[in-house]
Amino acid sequence: KAEPEKAEPKKETKAESAVTPSAAEKITFDNGDVYEGGIVNGSPHGRGKITFKSGDIYEGDFDNGKMAGKGKYTWLNGEVYEGDFVDGKRTGKGKYSWPDGDTYEGDFTDGKRTGKGKFRWVFGNTYEGDFVDGKRTGKGKFTWPNGDVYEGDWLDDDRTGWGKYTYADGRVEQGR
């Protein structure tokens, strides 16, 4: 999902100073987005909340008009990300939840699951390990609800290369 772009405000509001964010003020952007919170030089800065025309909502820290620091982004469809933002994108540590109950908790880079993380499916499967561009890639451990476990190499969400599969009954298979 693409991050929203910063739109130009319809009308600038007065900031209390050029350095210190003002008390909660409101900006309505040309594209219909509405921001309430701290403002410096006519741009969101400090703590605030933006309600996008799409119905999505971000509440958290802003830096010179961009989501930055800690925040919570809620999509109209019920998906939620809570964690770190850098330059308007999910970057750092965070938790992403889907309406069906699936969750991912771990590292993000430029809005994608990249780095170490844990994905839990509502029906009981879990994957803990490496992610690259939103896919299981690298070393990881996948556990099924019945107790079976695969530990090994992943590439683009597929088991590949070396791995060890341990069945719930104790049998073990390993290799390529």
Accessible surface in RSA format (square Angstrom, percent):
REM  Atomic radii and reference values for relative SASA: ProtOr
REM  Chains: A
REM  Algorithm: Lee & Richards
REM  Probe-radius: 1.40
REM  Slices: 20
REM RES _ NUM      All-atoms   Total-Side   Main-Chain    Non-polar    All polar
REM                ABS   REL    ABS   REL    ABS   REL    ABS   REL    ABS   REL
RES LYS A   1   147.01  71.7  76.07  46.7  70.93 168.9  57.75  52.0  89.26  95.1
RES ALA A   2    92.41  85.0  63.48  98.0  28.92  65.8  73.98 104.2  18.43  48.8
RES GLU A   3    35.63  20.5  20.16  15.3  15.47  36.8  18.36  35.5  17.27  14.1
RES PRO A   4    44.59  32.5  16.90  15.4  27.69 100.7  28.67  23.7  15.93  99.0
RES GLU A   5   151.85  87.2 135.36 102.4  16.49  39.3  53.95 104.4  97.90  79.9
RES LYS A   6   101.79  49.7  62.98  38.6  38.81  92.4  43.09  38.8  58.71  62.5
RES ALA A   7    19.83  18.2   9.67  14.9  10.16  23.1  16.74  23.6   3.08   8.2
RES GLU A   8   119.36  68.5 115.84  87.6   3.52   8.4  53.90 104.2  65.46  53.4
RES PRO A   9    31.25  22.8  16.13  14.7  15.12  55.0  16.13  13.3  15.12  94.0
RES LYS A  10   130.43  63.6  97.72  60.0  32.72  77.9  52.42  47.2  78.02  83.1
RES LYS A  11   151.04  73.7 141.82  87.0   9.22  21.9  92.05  82.9  58.98  62.8
RES GLU A  12   124.69  71.6  99.97  75.6  24.73  58.9  29.39  56.9  95.30  77.8
RES THR A  13    27.78  19.8  16.75  17.0  11.02  26.3  22.36  30.0   5.42   8.2
RES LYS A  14   184.17  89.8 172.71 106.0  11.46  27.3 122.57 110.3  61.60  65.6
RES ALA A  15    30.04  27.6   6.62  10.2  23.43  53.3   6.93   9.8  23.11  61.2
RES GLU A  16   127.84  73.4  90.87  68.7  36.97  88.0  43.74  84.6  84.10  68.7
RES SER A  17    46.35  39.2  35.53  47.4  10.82  24.9  45.65  97.2   0.70   1.0
RES ALA A  18    65.60  60.3  48.82  75.3  16.77  38.2  50.34  70.9  15.26  40.4
RES VAL A  19   127.19  83.7 112.51 101.9  14.68  35.4 116.18 100.9  11.01  29.9
RES THR A  20    79.94  56.9  77.77  78.8   2.17   5.2  52.09  70.0  27.85  42.1
RES PRO A  21    51.03  37.2  41.45  37.8   9.58  34.8  41.45  34.2   9.58  59.6
RES SER A  22     7.71   6.5   0.28   0.4   7.43  17.1   0.58   1.2   7.13  10.0
RES ALA A  23    70.01  64.4  54.87  84.7  15.14  34.4  67.95  95.7   2.06   5.4
RES ALA A  24    88.13  81.0  54.90  84.7  33.24  75.6  56.12  79.0  32.01  84.8
RES GLU A  25    44.81  25.7  35.77  27.1   9.04  21.5  28.36  54.9  16.45  13.4
RES LYS A  26   116.47  56.8 105.80  64.9  10.67  25.4  49.96  45.0  66.51  70.8
RES ILE A  27     1.44   0.8   0.00   0.0   1.44   3.5   1.44   1.0   0.00   0.0
RES THR A  28    51.20  36.4  45.66  46.3   5.53  13.2  30.23  40.6  20.97  31.7
RES PHE A  29     6.30   3.2   6.30   3.9   0.00   0.0   6.30   3.8   0.00   0.0
RES ASP A  30    95.32  66.8  69.93  69.6  25.39  60.0  30.85  72.6  64.47  64.3
RES ASN A  31    62.17  42.9  47.96  46.4  14.21  34.2  42.33 101.9  19.84  19.2
RES GLY A  32    31.68  39.1   0.00   N/A  31.68  39.1  19.81  54.4  11.87  26.6
RES ASP A  33     9.06   6.3   9.06   9.0   0.00   0.0   0.01   0.0   9.06   9.0
RES VAL A  34    40.66  26.8  39.00  35.3   1.66   4.0  39.00  33.9   1.66   4.5
RES TYR A  35     0.00   0.0   0.00   0.0   0.00   0.0   0.00   0.0   0.00   0.0
RES GLU A  36    90.50  52.0  87.41  66.1   3.09   7.4  14.33  27.7  76.17  62.2
RES GLY A  37     7.79   9.6   0.00   N/A   7.79   9.6   7.79  21.4   0.00   0.0
RES GLY A  38     7.91   9.8   0.00   N/A   7.91   9.8   4.61  12.6   3.30   7.4
RES ILE A  39     0.00   0.0   0.00   0.0   0.00   0.0   0.00   0.0   0.00   0.0
RES VAL A  40    13.47   8.9  10.52   9.5   2.95   7.1  10.52   9.1   2.95   8.0
RES ASN A  41   104.36  72.0  79.35  76.7  25.01  60.2  35.79  86.1  68.57  66.3
RES GLY A  42     4.63   5.7   0.00   N/A   4.63   5.7   1.30   3.6   3.33   7.5
RES SER A  43    24.68  20.9  24.37  32.5   0.31   0.7   5.70  12.1  18.98  26.6
RES PRO A  44     2.86   2.1   2.86   2.6   0.00   0.0   2.86   2.4   0.00   0.0
RES HIS A  45    41.08  22.5  41.08  28.6   0.00   0.0  12.66  13.0  28.42  33.1
RES GLY A  46    22.96  28.3   0.00   N/A  22.96  28.3  22.88  62.8   0.08   0.2
RES ARG A  47   146.53  61.5 136.35  69.5  10.18  24.2  70.74  96.7  75.79  45.9
RES GLY A  48    10.42  12.8   0.00   N/A  10.42  12.8   8.63  23.7   1.79   4.0
RES LYS A  49    80.94  39.5  79.75  48.9   1.19   2.8  27.03  24.3  53.91  57.4
RES ILE A  50    15.19   8.6  15.19  11.3   0.00   0.0  15.19  10.9   0.00   0.0
RES THR A  51    53.46  38.0  52.11  52.8   1.35   3.2  40.22  54.0  13.24  20.0
RES PHE A  52    17.13   8.6  14.13   8.8   2.99   7.8  14.23   8.6   2.89   8.3
RES LYS A  53   164.24  80.1 133.25  81.8  30.99  73.8  85.23  76.7  79.01  84.2
RES SER A  54    69.02  58.3  44.40  59.3  24.62  56.7  55.43 118.0  13.59  19.0
RES GLY A  55    26.81  33.1   0.00   N/A  26.81  33.1  18.31  50.2   8.50  19.0
RES ASP A  56     7.13   5.0   7.13   7.1   0.00   0.0   0.00   0.0   7.13   7.1
RES ILE A  57    57.79  32.9  57.57  42.9   0.22   0.5  57.57  41.5   0.22   0.6
RES TYR A  58     0.00   0.0   0.00   0.0   0.00   0.0   0.00   0.0   0.00   0.0
RES GLU A  59    90.95  52.2  87.69  66.3   3.26   7.8  18.97  36.7  71.98  58.8
RES GLY A  60     0.03   0.0   0.00   N/A   0.03   0.0   0.03   0.1   0.00   0.0
RES ASP A  61    37.35  26.2  37.35  37.2   0.00   0.0  12.14  28.6  25.21  25.1
RES PHE A  62    10.76   5.4   4.10   2.5   6.66  17.3   4.10   2.5   6.66  19.1
RES ASP A  63    69.91  49.0  66.03  65.7   3.88   9.2  13.72  32.3  56.19  56.0
RES ASN A  64   101.68  70.1  91.51  88.4  10.17  24.5  27.91  67.2  73.78  71.3
RES GLY A  65     9.94  12.3   0.00   N/A   9.94  12.3   0.00   0.0   9.94  22.3
RES LYS A  66    89.75  43.8  86.29  52.9   3.47   8.3  51.76  46.6  38.00  40.5
RES MET A  67    11.84   6.1  10.56   7.0   1.28   3.0  10.56   9.0   1.28   1.7
RES ALA A  68    20.86  19.2  18.49  28.5   2.38   5.4  18.88  26.6   1.98   5.3
RES GLY A  69    35.75  44.1   0.00   N/A  35.75  44.1  32.14  88.2   3.61   8.1
RES LYS A  70   126.01  61.5 125.96  77.3   0.05   0.1  93.31  84.0  32.70  34.8
RES GLY A  71     8.42  10.4   0.00   N/A   8.42  10.4   6.76  18.5   1.66   3.7
RES LYS A  72    89.96  43.9  88.48  54.3   1.48   3.5  33.21  29.9  56.76  60.5
RES TYR A  73     5.55   2.6   5.55   3.2   0.00   0.0   2.08   1.6   3.46   4.3
RES THR A  74    44.51  31.7  43.72  44.3   0.79   1.9  35.75  48.0   8.76  13.2
RES TRP A  75     7.58   3.0   5.16   2.5   2.42   5.7   4.51   2.4   3.07   5.0
RES LEU A  76   134.04  74.6 108.37  77.5  25.66  64.5 112.71  79.2  21.33  57.4
RES ASN A  77    89.78  61.9  61.56  59.5  28.21  67.9  46.76 112.5  43.02  41.6
RES GLY A  78    35.65  44.0   0.00   N/A  35.65  44.0  25.18  69.1  10.47  23.4
RES GLU A  79    30.00  17.2  30.00  22.7   0.00   0.0   0.09   0.2  29.90  24.4
RES VAL A  80    34.85  22.9  34.75  31.5   0.09   0.2  34.75  30.2   0.09   0.3
RES TYR A  81     0.00   0.0   0.00   0.0   0.00   0.0   0.00   0.0   0.00   0.0
RES GLU A  82    98.79  56.7  93.90  71.0   4.89  11.6  27.07  52.4  71.73  58.6
RES GLY A  83    11.57  14.3   0.00   N/A  11.57  14.3  11.47  31.5   0.10   0.2
RES ASP A  84    27.68  19.4  27.68  27.6   0.00   0.0  10.43  24.6  17.25  17.2
RES PHE A  85     3.08   1.5   0.32   0.2   2.76   7.2   0.32   0.2   2.76   7.9
RES VAL A  86    85.58  56.3  82.02  74.3   3.56   8.6  83.37  72.4   2.21   6.0
RES ASP A  87    89.38  62.6  73.80  73.5  15.58  36.8  25.91  61.0  63.47  63.3
RES GLY A  88    10.29  12.7   0.00   N/A  10.29  12.7   9.15  25.1   1.14   2.6
RES LYS A  89    87.19  42.5  87.19  53.5   0.00   0.0  39.76  35.8  47.43  50.5
RES ARG A  90    16.44   6.9  16.44   8.4   0.00   0.0   0.57   0.8  15.87   9.6
RES THR A  91    32.79  23.3  32.08  32.5   0.71   1.7  30.72  41.3   2.07   3.1
RES GLY A  92    28.60  35.3   0.00   N/A  28.60  35.3  28.22  77.4   0.38   0.9
RES LYS A  93   127.34  62.1 125.48  77.0   1.86   4.4  93.15  83.8  34.19  36.4
RES GLY A  94     9.67  11.9   0.00   N/A   9.67  11.9   7.83  21.5   1.84   4.1
RES LYS A  95    90.61  44.2  87.87  53.9   2.74   6.5  35.21  31.7  55.40  59.0
RES TYR A  96    17.06   8.0  17.06   9.7   0.00   0.0  10.09   7.6   6.97   8.6
RES SER A  97    31.75  26.8  31.71  42.3   0.04   0.1  19.81  42.2  11.95  16.7
RES TRP A  98    59.41  23.8  52.49  25.4   6.92  16.2  35.18  18.8  24.23  39.3
RES PRO A  99    87.95  64.1  47.85  43.6  40.10 145.8  58.04  47.9  29.92 185.9
RES ASP A 100    89.00  62.3  65.82  65.5  23.19  54.8  46.64 109.8  42.36  42.2
RES GLY A 101    39.40  48.6   0.00   N/A  39.40  48.6  26.21  71.9  13.19  29.5
RES ASP A 102    17.62  12.3  17.62  17.5   0.00   0.0   0.00   0.0  17.62  17.6
RES THR A 103    26.92  19.1  26.92  27.3   0.00   0.0  19.54  26.2   7.38  11.2
RES TYR A 104     0.00   0.0   0.00   0.0   0.00   0.0   0.00   0.0   0.00   0.0
RES GLU A 105    95.47  54.8  90.84  68.7   4.63  11.0  28.96  56.0  66.51  54.3
RES GLY A 106    11.66  14.4   0.00   N/A  11.66  14.4  11.46  31.4   0.20   0.4
RES ASP A 107    28.60  20.0  28.60  28.5   0.00   0.0  11.14  26.2  17.47  17.4
RES PHE A 108     6.60   3.3   3.05   1.9   3.54   9.2   3.05   1.9   3.54  10.1
RES THR A 109    64.27  45.7  61.56  62.4   2.71   6.5  43.21  58.0  21.07  31.8
RES ASP A 110    90.39  63.3  76.63  76.3  13.77  32.6  16.53  38.9  73.86  73.7
RES GLY A 111    11.54  14.2   0.00   N/A  11.54  14.2   4.87  13.4   6.67  14.9
RES LYS A 112   106.37  51.9 102.51  62.9   3.85   9.2  59.99  54.0  46.37  49.4
RES ARG A 113    55.79  23.4  54.39  27.7   1.40   3.3   3.10   4.2  52.68  31.9
RES THR A 114    36.62  26.0  34.40  34.9   2.22   5.3  32.63  43.8   3.99   6.0
RES GLY A 115    28.19  34.8   0.00   N/A  28.19  34.8  27.96  76.7   0.24   0.5
RES LYS A 116   125.94  61.4 125.00  76.7   0.94   2.2  93.17  83.9  32.77  34.9
RES GLY A 117     8.50  10.5   0.00   N/A   8.50  10.5   6.69  18.4   1.81   4.1
RES LYS A 118    60.53  29.5  58.64  36.0   1.89   4.5  22.18  20.0  38.35  40.9
RES PHE A 119    20.00  10.0  20.00  12.4   0.00   0.0  20.00  12.1   0.00   0.0
RES ARG A 120   114.17  47.9 113.97  58.1   0.20   0.5  33.53  45.8  80.64  48.9
RES TRP A 121    52.01  20.9  45.62  22.1   6.39  15.0  24.23  12.9  27.78  45.1
RES VAL A 122    94.80  62.4  65.34  59.2  29.46  71.0  71.38  62.0  23.42  63.5
RES PHE A 123   131.18  65.6 106.11  65.7  25.07  65.2 117.41  71.2  13.77  39.4
RES GLY A 124    36.79  45.4   0.00   N/A  36.79  45.4  25.55  70.1  11.24  25.2
RES ASN A 125    17.86  12.3  17.65  17.1   0.21   0.5   0.00   0.0  17.86  17.3
RES THR A 126    33.63  23.9  33.63  34.1   0.00   0.0  21.88  29.4  11.75  17.8
RES TYR A 127     0.00   0.0   0.00   0.0   0.00   0.0   0.00   0.0   0.00   0.0
RES GLU A 128    93.74  53.8  89.14  67.4   4.60  11.0  25.13  48.6  68.61  56.0
RES GLY A 129    11.40  14.1   0.00   N/A  11.40  14.1  11.21  30.8   0.18   0.4
RES ASP A 130    27.50  19.3  27.50  27.4   0.00   0.0  10.33  24.3  17.16  17.1
RES PHE A 131     4.82   2.4   3.02   1.9   1.80   4.7   3.02   1.8   1.80   5.2
RES VAL A 132    72.04  47.4  69.17  62.6   2.88   6.9  69.17  60.1   2.88   7.8
RES ASP A 133    88.85  62.2  75.97  75.6  12.87  30.4  15.43  36.3  73.42  73.2
RES GLY A 134    14.82  18.3   0.00   N/A  14.82  18.3  10.76  29.5   4.06   9.1
RES LYS A 135    93.91  45.8  93.87  57.6   0.04   0.1  45.07  40.6  48.84  52.0
RES ARG A 136    38.10  16.0  38.03  19.4   0.07   0.2   4.77   6.5  33.33  20.2
RES THR A 137    25.09  17.8  23.94  24.3   1.15   2.7  22.85  30.7   2.24   3.4
RES GLY A 138    29.29  36.1   0.00   N/A  29.29  36.1  28.90  79.3   0.39   0.9
RES LYS A 139   124.23  60.6 122.50  75.2   1.73   4.1  96.01  86.4  28.21  30.1
RES GLY A 140     9.94  12.3   0.00   N/A   9.94  12.3   6.78  18.6   3.16   7.1
RES LYS A 141    92.70  45.2  91.16  55.9   1.54   3.7  35.39  31.9  57.31  61.0
RES PHE A 142    14.97   7.5  14.97   9.3   0.00   0.0  14.97   9.1   0.00   0.0
RES THR A 143    39.08  27.8  39.08  39.6   0.00   0.0  32.86  44.1   6.22   9.4
RES TRP A 144    64.51  25.9  62.64  30.3   1.87   4.4  41.71  22.2  22.80  37.0
RES PRO A 145    88.05  64.2  49.09  44.8  38.96 141.6  58.58  48.4  29.48 183.2
RES ASN A 146    99.67  68.7  71.99  69.6  27.67  66.6  47.62 114.6  52.05  50.3
RES GLY A 147    36.24  44.7   0.00   N/A  36.24  44.7  25.65  70.4  10.59  23.7
RES ASP A 148    16.65  11.7  16.65  16.6   0.00   0.0   0.01   0.0  16.63  16.6
RES VAL A 149    27.49  18.1  27.31  24.7   0.17   0.4  27.31  23.7   0.17   0.5
RES TYR A 150    15.38   7.2  15.38   8.8   0.00   0.0  13.44  10.1   1.95   2.4
RES GLU A 151    77.08  44.3  77.08  58.3   0.00   0.0  13.59  26.3  63.49  51.8
RES GLY A 152     6.03   7.4   0.00   N/A   6.03   7.4   3.71  10.2   2.32   5.2
RES ASP A 153    32.12  22.5  32.12  32.0   0.00   0.0  12.46  29.3  19.66  19.6
RES TRP A 154    15.39   6.2   9.54   4.6   5.85  13.7   9.54   5.1   5.85   9.5
RES LEU A 155    98.97  55.1  96.23  68.8   2.74   6.9  96.23  67.6   2.74   7.4
RES ASP A 156    81.20  56.9  71.80  71.5   9.40  22.2  15.58  36.7  65.62  65.4
RES ASP A 157    52.21  36.6  45.78  45.6   6.43  15.2  13.12  30.9  39.10  39.0
RES ASP A 158    93.91  65.8  91.48  91.0   2.43   5.8  22.38  52.7  71.53  71.3
RES ARG A 159   117.77  49.4  92.05  46.9  25.72  61.2  18.79  25.7  98.98  60.0
RES THR A 160    57.14  40.6  47.33  48.0   9.81  23.4  26.53  35.6  30.61  46.3
RES GLY A 161    28.09  34.6   0.00   N/A  28.09  34.6  12.21  33.5  15.87  35.6
RES TRP A 162   112.36  45.1 112.32  54.4   0.04   0.1  94.81  50.6  17.55  28.5
RES GLY A 163     5.73   7.1   0.00   N/A   5.73   7.1   2.92   8.0   2.81   6.3
RES LYS A 164    73.97  36.1  73.66  45.2   0.31   0.7  18.23  16.4  55.74  59.4
RES TYR A 165    43.93  20.5  43.55  24.8   0.38   1.0  27.54  20.7  16.39  20.2
RES THR A 166    41.42  29.5  41.41  42.0   0.01   0.0  34.77  46.7   6.65  10.1
RES TYR A 167    52.71  24.6  49.73  28.3   2.98   7.8  24.69  18.6  28.02  34.5
RES ALA A 168    64.70  59.5  28.66  44.2  36.04  82.0  34.17  48.1  30.53  80.9
RES ASP A 169   102.81  72.0  60.54  60.3  42.27  99.9  49.18 115.7  53.63  53.5
RES GLY A 170    49.70  61.3   0.00   N/A  49.70  61.3  31.77  87.2  17.93  40.2
RES ARG A 171   136.19  57.2 127.19  64.8   9.00  21.4  74.52 101.8  61.67  37.4
RES VAL A 172    76.09  50.1  44.63  40.4  31.46  75.8  44.63  38.8  31.46  85.3
RES GLU A 173    99.20  57.0  93.01  70.4   6.19  14.7  40.32  78.0  58.88  48.1
RES GLN A 174   122.83  68.7  84.99  62.1  37.84  90.1  24.10  51.3  98.73  74.9
RES GLY A 175    31.70  39.1   0.00   N/A  31.70  39.1  25.52  70.0   6.18  13.8
RES ARG A 176   233.47  98.0 164.31  83.8  69.16 164.7  90.26 123.4 143.22  86.8
END  Absolute sums over single chains surface
CHAIN  1 A     9923.1       7962.8       1960.3       5313.2       4609.9
END  Absolute sums over all chains
TOTAL          9923.1       7962.8       1960.3       5313.2       4609.9
